[in-house]
Amino acid sequence: MTSIIKNQIVKHLSKFAKNITPDQISLDVLKGKSELKNIVLNEDVLTEVLELPVWLRIRKATCNRVSVKIQWMKLKSAPIELFIDEIQVDIVLTSEKPPPKKKGNGVNALAAMDTGSYGFANKVVEGMSLYVNTLEIHFDSGAFGGSFMLSRLSVDSRTPGWQHPQDLRSSRISCPNTNRTIMYKQISWQLLRIEASAHNEGESAQRNVINAPLRLITSNGRIRIALKKNSTDGSVIHARIMMILEDILWVATLPQLQSAIAFYSHIMKLVKASQGFGNIEVLLPARTPSSLAPRIDQDAGMVPNKTFAVFDFNQTSHHLNVKKIDLHLCDDAHSPEVYPPEWDIESGAMQVTLHTLLVDIYPKTPAASDRSKWVRYATPNPVTNFLELNLKHHFARLIENTADETTRVRLTRVWPQLMSFNVVFRVLDMSVQCVSDLQTKRDSLFNLFESDSEAKRKFPGERFVLHAEFANFFHPMSDSLPAMIPVPPPLTHVQLGPFMLLFDKRTIRWILYVAHHLTVALSQVEAPDMEPMPVTDLKLDLLMPKIVLRLPDPSSDTRLPHRLTISLSTLSISNRSIDEQNSFTLLDSHLMDYLHGLDLPKGKDILRSDLLQMNSSLTVSGLDEGDQLWISSSPLWVETDHGPDTKGLLLIADVPLKGSLTVRKDQLNIFVEPHTTLSAIVDHFQLLQLLRLSDDISKFADLLTTDQKFLDKGKTTESAAPTVLVVAALAQAKVHLLLTHGPMPSPYEACPAINEPTLDSNSYSG
C-alpha cells in the first residue's frame, strides 16, 4: 500500500521535480505525515508557472527537506501543513535569446490540476499552510550579482480580521445570492535582506569605482491577500493585496547610490535587449468555457447578504504600508581634493524620516467613481474635485470640437465608460534634517523640512503632510474605438503641508555637490533611450507653508531679529490656464517700455516676448505644453522674530499674489503681481539685518558659482546655470521706515538678562 502511494506521489511530483525516486520519500499514511529529501526542482516548469520575463531565467532550484502533515479527519477545519527547511534558487539575468521549448503536448504543468470546477479538493488546496525556514535567491548577470533572502517565511489562512482561525472555514466569507466567495491569506516573514554589488571581473577599472554593495534589511513584514472568487468555477474576480512593513533603516553612501544607478541601467539594457525576441509563448492552464468568461461581477444585480457586503470590494488593488522609514545619505569621501575650495562639511550626512508611508495602486477603476471603497481614503477632497473639473472641461472641449451629431451621440454614450489607472502616494509625517558632519553637535541639528504638527491638528480627520495622486485614463475597448475619441491627458495632483522649510546654506551647498555626482553617474552609464514623459495636467497645492531664513548673527545685541519668516495659507501652482480666472492687469505698454530700457546681462528679449504674448492670450507660443505654470496664493505675510518660540514682528502685511512661470531650457521667467497694495513696515533693526541678509545671499550665490566651476573641471563644456528673471509688478506700495530719534539707546536697556535689581546689587558690591 505504501509503495503504491509513493509511486503516485512520484508520478505527480515528477512534473515539478527532477529525478525524484520513491526512496526519497518517507510516508506514514495513518498519521498523515510524509517527508521528501534533496529535491531538485524543474527550472523550466518553474519559469512557466511563475511567468518570468525572458531576461530572467532560473538556472537551478533545490530544496533539502519537505515534510507534509495532513489531519485526515479534519480536512474541512484544519489546513494541510507543508514544512520546508531551505530553498536555494540560482537566477541568471541575461540578454541572450532563450532556448527553444521542448516539444510536448502544449499544456502547462498545472493544467492537469485544473478541472474547470470548484469543489472540496480545491478548497483543501487553497487552505494549505506553508512554512519555509530559509529562502535564498542568488542572481548573477556577469556584471552584477546579489542575493535575496527571506527568513521564517509562512503562508497561512486568516480570518477577515487577519487573526489565526480556530476553524479553517472562518477564513472564508460566502454569499449564495451572488455566488461569490472571499478568502483571506497572509504571507509573513521575520527577516528580509537584499544585497547587490558589481563583480570585479572584466572591466574592473570602471566597476571598482562603483563597487559599493547595496544592502537593504527589514524585519517583520507581511502581505495580506483577499481574493474574491466565483464560487461556481473558482475563477478570481478581484484581489486586494497589501504589503505591510515595519521600520526600515537604510544607510546609503554616495558610492552606493552610484552603484544603484549603474545596476538600474544594466537591468534596463537587459529588458530592452530581450524585447527583440518577440512574444514568448506562455503555456497557460486549460480552461473550460465558463472559466474563460471575463472577470467581472456578472451577478452584480443580486443583493449580497449583510456580512458579505461589509467585506466586499469591487476592484483589484495593490497597497504598500510602511510604518517608518529612516534614510541616511552619507558622503564618505575623505580626500580634500574632491571638495571645492572653502569646503566646511567633512563627511556630510542627511537624515530623511517618513512616518506611515502609504502607496495605493488601482489598475482599473471608473474615472468618475466616488472612490467610497478605496482603502483609508476620505472623499470628497480637493483631488477628487480637481479630477471632476478636469474631466468636465475635457468632455466639454470634445463636444465643442465635434461637428457631427452622430459622433456627439456616440461620444456621450461612451464617455461614462472611461476608466483610469490610479496611484495614490501619502505620507502622514515627514522630516528632513540639515546636513551634519563630524563636528556637528546634537544641539546644533536643525530640520531643513518638517511638518507643522500644531497646524495639522487644526484640520479635521487624518491629515497627511504629503498627498499625491497620479491618474492615467483609457477606454476599456480602446482598440475598437475610433481615433476621434481621445482620452484626457494624465493627471497629477500634489498636496503638501502644513510644513516649515528652512533656508540653510550649508545644506543647499552639500545637496548640489551630491546632485552633481549623481548626474555624472547617470551620464556615464549607457542607459537605453526612454520614451518621453507624456504631457500631464499638473496641480500643486502648498498648505500653510512657512519659509524661514536665518538672519546674520546678531552678536550680543538682542534687539536685532534672528529669523525672517514668509508665511501663506495656500499656494497653488498649475499648468492649466483655465484655473487662472483673471488676466494680469499690470501687463501693459508702460511695463514693456520699462523693461525695454533695463540693462540686463541676457534674456531681456525673450522675457519681453513672453510677457507680450501673455498680455494678449495668457499663453506663450513656441513652448511645449505644460512648460507654462500659473501661480495663485492666499494673502502672504512676512515677519521677523528672535527664535522658534518668540513673537514675530510684522514686516509685510497680508498681500495675495498671482503670477506665471515660463520654463525654457536655459531661462526661467517669473512674473508676479499682487492683488492689493503692498504695505511694509520696517524698523531700524530689521533694516540692518535685511541689508546684511542681502549681502550674505549675494556672497552665497558667488560661492555656488565657484563650486560649480570646480566640479566642472575636466569637462569639455562647463554646465551653464539657467538664467532666472523675476518681474514683480506693483500698482502701489506703501513702505514705512521707522528710525530712532536722538541718541541710540544702550543695548543694556533692552537686554532681558540684566534688570534693575542686578544693577543695584553690582553697584553695592563695588
PyMOL commands that set and color helices and strands:
alter all, ss='L'
color gray80, all
select helices_A, chain A and resi 2-13+22-24+43-50+72-74+111-113+120-126+168-171+204-210+254-277+306-311+336-338+382-400+405-417+442-444+453-456+505-524+577-579+589-597+604-617+684-711+747-750+756-765
alter helices_A, ss='H'
color red, helices_A
select strands_A, chain A and resi 17-18+25-28+33-41+56-69+81-93+129-140+144-157+172-175+180-198+214-230+236-245+248-253+317-330+349-366+419-433+447-451+466-474+491-496+499-503+537-543+545-550+563-568+570-574+628-633+636-641+649-655+657-663+667-674+678-683+723-728+733-738
alter strands_A, ss='S'
color yellow, strands_A
deselect
rebuild
show_as cartoon
